[in-house]
Every structure is written in C-alpha cells, then in structure tokens.
C-alpha cells in the first residue's frame, strides 16, 4: 500500500430499533413456542423439569442471538472495526427479551408459584399474544392503517398458532 493511502472502513449495516424489535421479537416468541412444545412433548411436568425447561429456553435464546448476530457480522464483506462484532451481537437483544416472559412462566412453575402441569398452555397463549402485539405495533409504526395493522398482527400470531397445532399433531 502506498504511503498516505488509507483504507476506508465502511459502517456495518445497522438495523433500526423498530426493525430489530420486529425481527428479534418475532424470532424470540416463535423460538419460545417451539422450545416449550419440544420440552413438554414427553409429559414431564415436575417442578424440576420446569426449571430445566426454563434454563434450556434461556440458553437456546442466548445461543440463537449469538448465532444470528455473528451471521450478520460475517455477512458484511467490508473491512470492520474492532468492536463491530460485539455491536452485532448486542443488536440481538430483542430475540432474548422476547423469550424472557416464557422463561419466567416456566421458572415460576419450577419454583412452585403455580402448577407445573399444563404450564405450556399459558406459555403458548402469552407468545401468541406477543406475536400479535409485535405485528400490530410495528405495522402502526410503519404508518399502516388499523385494519392492515390488525391483519399483520393476526398473521404474526398465526406463526405461534402453527407451532401449537404442529405440537398437538405430533403428540
């Protein structure tokens, strides 16, 4: 490289907060539904198994966020700065945040705050409601009409319903 020639370091693609909340929130809520379905498939309903389920959901959400953030980081083909990888990982906070209410439901059942048997149904309901709300709010943020926003929320909620139906059919 010639003396005095500098290589410009391009800014990595930054998702705006609304985009990150929608993508990460939907991903996290669907992940939580899927994990609850998978972890409760064999009918383990003891308090100990619910604490285990809560821990595994949290570990899976964190691992998914790391993998997703890392994939975004390596997909950028421009030169990078030292902290860009950490910034890409930190941008995945909505994915983990969306899974936390389900972690709390499972952990609460594990700690005896409510019955451990059947706790997957409130978890499914919560995640379907979260998916609907994410779709509705982000559509309104995007200046969509109320009718379009409600439709978007319903389509997002169908993702959760699809997991519940698949779980019922597989069992």
For each residue, the residues with C-beta under 8 A, 3 or more apart:
1: 5 7
2: 5
3:
4:
5: 1 2
6:
7: 1 79
8: 79
9: 78 79 80 81
10: 76 78 79
11: 14
12: 72 73 76 78 80 84 87 88
13: 72 76
14: 11 91
15: 19 20 23 91
16: 19 20
17: 20 21
18: 21 22 138 141 142
19: 15 16 22 23
20: 15 16 17 23 24 91 92 93 94
21: 17 18 24 25 94 134 138
22: 18 19 25 26 134 135 138
23: 15 19 20 26 27 94
24: 20 21 27 28 65 68 92 93 94 95 96 97 98
25: 21 22 28 29 94 95 97 98 130 134
26: 22 23 29 30 98 131 134 135 156 159
27: 23 24 30 31 64 68 95 98
28: 24 25 31 32 61 64 94 95 96 97 98 99
29: 25 26 32 33 98 99 127 130 131 134 159 160
30: 26 27 33 34 127 131 159 160 163
31: 27 28 34 35 60 61 64 95 98 99
32: 28 29 35 36 57 61 98 99 101 102 103 123 127
33: 29 30 36 37 102 123 124 127 128 159 160 163 164
34: 30 31 37 38 163
35: 31 32 38 39 53 56 57 60 99 102
36: 32 33 39 40 53 57 102 106 120 123 124 127
37: 33 34 40 41 120 124 163 164 166 167
38: 34 35 41
39: 35 36 44 52 53 56 57
40: 36 37 43 44 45 53 120
41: 37 38 167 170 171
42:
43: 40
44: 39 40 49
45: 40 49 50 116 117 118 119
46: 49 50 116
47: 50 51 109 110 111 112 116
48: 51 52 110
49: 44 45 46 52 53 110 116
50: 45 46 47 53 54 106 107 109 110 116 119
51: 47 48 54 55 106 107 110 111
52: 39 48 49 55 56 110
53: 35 36 39 40 49 50 56 57 106 110
54: 50 51 57 58 103 104 106 107 110
55: 51 52 58 59
56: 35 39 52 53 59 60
57: 32 35 36 39 53 54 60 61 99 102 103 106
58: 54 55 61 62 99 100 103
59: 55 56 62 63
60: 31 35 56 57 63 64 99
61: 28 31 32 57 58 64 65 95 96 99 100 103
62: 58 59 65 66 96
63: 59 60 66 67
64: 27 28 31 60 61 67 68 95
65: 24 61 62 68 69 89 92 93 95 96
66: 62 63 69 70 89 92
67: 63 64 70 71
68: 24 27 64 65 71 72 92 95
69: 65 66 72 73 85 88 89 90 91 92
70: 66 67 73 74 85 88 89
71: 67 68 74 75
72: 12 13 68 69 75 76 88 91
73: 12 69 70 76 80 84 85 88 89
74: 70 71
75: 71 72
76: 10 12 13 72 73 80 84
77:
78: 9 10 12
79: 7 8 9 10
80: 9 12 73 76 84 85
81: 9 84
82:
83: 86 87
84: 12 73 76 80 81 87 88
85: 69 70 73 80 88 89
86: 83 89 90
87: 12 83 84 90 91
88: 12 69 70 72 73 84 85 91 92
89: 65 66 69 70 73 85 86 92
90: 69 86 87 93
91: 14 15 20 69 72 87 88
92: 20 24 65 66 68 69 88 89 95 96
93: 20 24 65 90 96 97
94: 20 21 23 24 25 28 97 98
95: 24 25 27 28 31 61 64 65 68 92 98 99
96: 24 28 61 62 65 92 93 99 100
97: 24 25 28 93 94 100
98: 24 25 26 27 28 29 31 32 94 95 101 130 134
99: 28 29 31 32 35 57 58 60 61 95 96 102 103
100: 58 61 96 97 103 104
101: 32 98 104 105 126 127 130
102: 32 33 35 36 57 99 105 106 123 126 127
103: 32 54 57 58 61 99 100 106 107
104: 54 100 101 107 108
105: 101 102 108 109 119 122 123 126
106: 36 50 51 53 54 57 102 103 109 110 119 123
107: 50 51 54 103 104 110 111
108: 104 105 111 113 114
109: 47 50 105 106 112 113 114 115 116 119
110: 47 48 49 50 51 52 53 54 106 107 116
111: 47 51 107 108
112: 47 109 116
113: 108 109
114: 108 109 119
115: 109 118 119
116: 45 46 47 49 50 109 110 112 119
117: 45
118: 45 115 121
119: 45 50 105 106 109 114 115 116 122 123
120: 36 37 40 123 124
121: 118 124 125
122: 105 119 125 126
123: 32 33 36 102 105 106 119 120 126 127
124: 33 36 37 120 121 127 128 160 163 164
125: 121 122 128 129
126: 101 102 105 122 123 129 130
127: 29 30 32 33 36 101 102 123 124 130 131 160
128: 33 124 125 131 132 157 160 161 164
129: 125 126 132 133 157
130: 25 29 98 101 126 127 133 134 160
131: 26 29 30 127 128 134 135 153 156 157 159 160
132: 128 129 135 136 153 154 156 157
133: 129 130 136 137 153
134: 21 22 25 26 29 98 130 131 137 138 153 156
135: 22 26 131 132 138 139 149 152 153 154 155 156 157
136: 132 133 139 140 149 150 152 153
137: 133 134 140 141 149
138: 18 21 22 134 135 141 142 152
139: 135 136 142 144 148 149 152 153
140: 136 137 143 144 146 149
141: 18 137 138
142: 18 138 139
143: 140
144: 139 140 148 149 152
145: 148 149
146: 140 149 150
147: 150 151
148: 139 144 145 151 152
149: 135 136 137 139 140 144 145 146 152 153
150: 136 146 147 153 154
151: 147 148 154 155
152: 135 136 138 139 144 148 149 155 156
153: 131 132 133 134 135 136 139 149 150 156 157
154: 132 135 150 151 157 158
155: 135 151 152 158 159
156: 26 131 132 134 135 152 153 159 160
157: 128 129 131 132 135 153 154 160 161
158: 154 155 161 162
159: 26 29 30 33 131 155 156 162 163
160: 29 30 33 124 127 128 130 131 156 157 163 164
161: 128 157 158 164 165
162: 158 159 165 166
163: 30 33 34 37 124 159 160 166 167
164: 33 37 124 128 160 161 167 168
165: 161 162 168 169
166: 37 162 163 169 170
167: 37 41 163 164 170 171
168: 164 165 171
169: 165 166
170: 41 166 167
171: 41 167 168
